[in-house]
Amino acid sequence: MAASDEVDAIVEQWRRERAGMRPEPMAVFGRIYRLARLVGDRQERVYADWGIGRGEFDVLAALRRAGEPYTLAPKALAAGLMLTSGGMTGRLDRLERAGLVRRAPDPADRRGLRVTLTESGRRVVEESAEAGLAVQRRILDALPPADQERLADLLRTLLAAAESDA
């Protein structure tokens, strides 16, 4: 078992100050939040080596995962990344200025646009994805592979519960 941490201290303080409170969920979600923040910040620093932030990485990764020809409508990108159209436009503007994506009219809908990953964008997202995964692997290596799988299963269950409770 790992040594006590700041989350344990917070939970214990609540127990001491409010005897009837059951703060055990803080032990789980406090750690999930802190872990996500720490790993996210490390990945942000890694992505900066390619001149992108986490938000831009997410757009590039969505296009890359779409498969050839690495093209999606801005509306589909925004929906998949849970962004407003304004938020998506800002990201696309930055990525287009950097030469990582290009926007063109949609041949099937003259009112629409298509966003396509450029060759440079493909190289950036593939290299930065590998570097970001290396950050995640270094942290996950604290657990044996069977525990990593079990953790992924448990988190999948919690995520489903949270989504159904929304």
C-alpha positions in Angstrom: 0.0 0.0 0.0 1.2 3.5 -0.8 2.1 6.0 1.8 -0.5 8.5 2.9 -1.0 11.6 0.7 -2.7 15.0 0.7 -6.0 13.4 -0.2 -5.9 11.2 2.9 -5.2 14.3 5.0 -8.3 16.1 3.5 -10.5 13.0 4.0 -9.3 12.7 7.6 -9.9 16.4 8.3 -13.5 16.1 7.1 -14.0 13.0 9.3 -12.6 14.9 12.3 -14.6 18.1 11.6 -17.9 16.5 10.6 -18.3 13.1 12.3 -21.5 12.3 10.4 -20.1 13.0 7.0 -19.0 10.1 4.8 -16.1 11.6 2.8 -14.8 8.4 1.2 -15.7 9.4 -2.4 -13.2 12.3 -2.0 -10.5 9.6 -1.7 -11.3 8.4 -5.2 -12.3 11.5 -7.0 -9.7 13.7 -5.4 -7.0 11.4 -6.7 -8.6 11.1 -10.1 -8.8 14.9 -10.4 -5.2 15.4 -9.2 -3.9 12.6 -11.4 -5.7 14.0 -14.5 -4.3 17.5 -13.8 -0.7 16.4 -13.2 -0.6 14.1 -16.3 -2.4 16.7 -18.4 0.1 19.4 -17.4 3.0 17.1 -18.3 1.4 16.3 -21.7 0.8 20.0 -22.3 4.6 20.5 -21.8 5.4 17.7 -24.2 3.0 19.0 -26.9 4.6 22.4 -26.7 7.7 20.8 -28.3 5.6 20.6 -31.5 4.1 24.1 -31.0 0.7 22.9 -30.0 -1.4 22.8 -26.9 -3.7 20.1 -25.6 -6.7 21.6 -27.4 -4.9 21.7 -30.7 -3.6 18.1 -30.1 -7.2 17.0 -29.6 -8.3 18.4 -33.0 -5.3 16.9 -34.8 -5.9 13.5 -33.1 -9.6 13.5 -34.0 -8.7 14.1 -37.6 -5.9 11.4 -37.6 -8.2 8.8 -36.0 -10.9 9.5 -38.6 -8.6 7.6 -41.1 -7.7 8.6 -44.6 -8.3 11.2 -46.0 -8.1 12.6 -42.4 -11.1 14.9 -43.1 -14.1 15.9 -41.0 -16.7 18.7 -40.9 -16.0 21.4 -38.3 -19.4 20.5 -36.7 -18.4 16.9 -36.3 -15.1 17.9 -34.8 -16.8 20.2 -32.4 -19.4 17.6 -31.3 -16.7 14.9 -30.8 -14.6 17.3 -28.7 -17.6 18.8 -26.9 -16.7 22.3 -28.0 -18.8 25.3 -29.1 -18.5 26.3 -32.7 -16.6 29.4 -31.6 -14.2 27.3 -29.6 -13.6 25.1 -32.6 -13.1 28.0 -34.9 -10.4 29.4 -32.7 -8.5 26.1 -32.7 -8.9 25.6 -36.4 -7.7 29.2 -37.1 -4.5 28.5 -35.0 -3.9 25.1 -36.7 -4.5 26.5 -40.2 -2.0 29.4 -39.6 0.5 26.8 -38.4 -0.1 24.7 -41.6 -1.3 21.7 -39.7 -4.9 21.6 -41.2 -6.6 23.2 -44.2 -10.2 24.2 -44.6 -12.0 23.8 -47.9 -15.5 23.9 -49.1 -17.5 20.7 -48.7 -18.1 19.3 -52.2 -21.3 17.6 -51.0 -22.7 20.8 -49.3 -21.7 24.2 -50.7 -22.6 25.8 -47.4 -20.3 23.5 -45.4 -16.6 23.2 -44.9 -14.3 20.2 -44.5 -11.2 20.2 -42.3 -8.3 18.1 -43.5 -5.0 17.2 -41.8 -2.0 18.3 -43.8 1.1 16.1 -44.1 2.8 18.3 -41.6 -0.2 18.0 -39.2 -0.1 14.2 -39.6 3.6 14.2 -38.6 3.0 16.5 -35.7 0.1 14.5 -34.3 1.8 11.1 -34.7 5.0 12.2 -33.1 3.3 14.2 -30.2 0.9 11.3 -29.6 3.8 8.9 -29.1 5.5 11.4 -26.7 2.3 11.9 -24.8 1.8 8.2 -24.5 5.3 7.9 -23.1 4.4 10.3 -20.3 1.3 8.2 -19.5 3.3 4.9 -19.7 5.9 6.1 -17.2 3.2 6.8 -14.7 1.2 3.6 -15.3 4.3 1.6 -15.0 3.9 2.0 -11.2 1.2 -0.7 -11.6 1.7 -4.2 -12.9 -0.1 -4.8 -16.3 -3.0 -6.8 -14.6 -3.7 -3.9 -12.3 -3.6 -1.4 -15.2 -6.3 -3.5 -16.9 -8.3 -3.7 -13.8 -8.0 0.1 -13.2 -9.2 0.7 -16.8 -12.2 -1.5 -16.2 -13.1 0.1 -12.9 -12.8 3.6 -14.4 -14.9 2.6 -17.4 -17.6 1.5 -14.9 -17.4 4.8 -13.0 -17.5 6.8 -16.2 -20.6 5.0 -17.4 -22.2 5.6 -14.0 -21.4 9.3 -14.2 -22.7 9.6 -17.7 -26.0 7.8 -16.9 -26.4 10.1 -13.8 -26.1 13.3 -15.9 
